[in-house]
């Protein structure tokens, strides 16, 4: 089996900051060192911090929610909007979350910024009634319970 050396990278995962100047070769070609690598759609950093990955998927979910706003602007059915949200946004947010599960407050807050916008998208005009009942906005878990989604 032949490896594409242009796609092969070296990612050193360690907590210690010792300088390791070793070069790695595949055949006669030197491999590049990287601090962050994407594997199966997950960004893995040299320190095993998930900050980069959470930023990327949060941004991706916000962009997908923007697309849904434009596409579904004439749809008033809450069930249809909910299904679109679960299919397009939740799937993005929850992909491989067992691996990168957010445990820092910063990552959790970053991900939960999507939820108030999603609530506004799904409930539409009814959101203003909901907004007066609840502050702060619901967490991801509470949002799923409210919409009857998978736990």
C-alpha positions, 0 to 999 in steps of 0.5 A: 500500500502506498501512502500519499506523503503530502497528506501525512503529517506528524502530530506530537501529543504530550503535556511536557514541553521538551524540545524534540527535534527529531525529523520523521521520514516516509521513504525519502520524504520528510514529514511536516510537523503540525500542532493541530490535525483533523482525523475523521472530522475531529480536530486534535491538538498537540495538547489534546485541547478541544478548543479549536474543534469546538470553535469550528463546529460552533461556527459551522452550526451557526452557519447552518442555522443561518441557512435554515433561517433563509430556507425556512422563512416561509414555514410556520410549522414548528414540527418541520422546523424542529426536524430541520434543526435536528437533522442539520444543526444537532447532527453537526454539534453532536458528531463524535461528542463522546470523544471531544465532550466539552468539559470546560466552561468556555467550550460549553458556553461556546456551544450553547450560544447556538441554542437561543437562536435555534429556539427563536428559529423553531418557535418563530413568533411564539418565541417572544412569549417564551423569552419573557418566561425564561432567562437565561436561555435554556441549556442544550439539555433543557432545549432537547427536553423542551423540543422532545429530542433525543437525550 
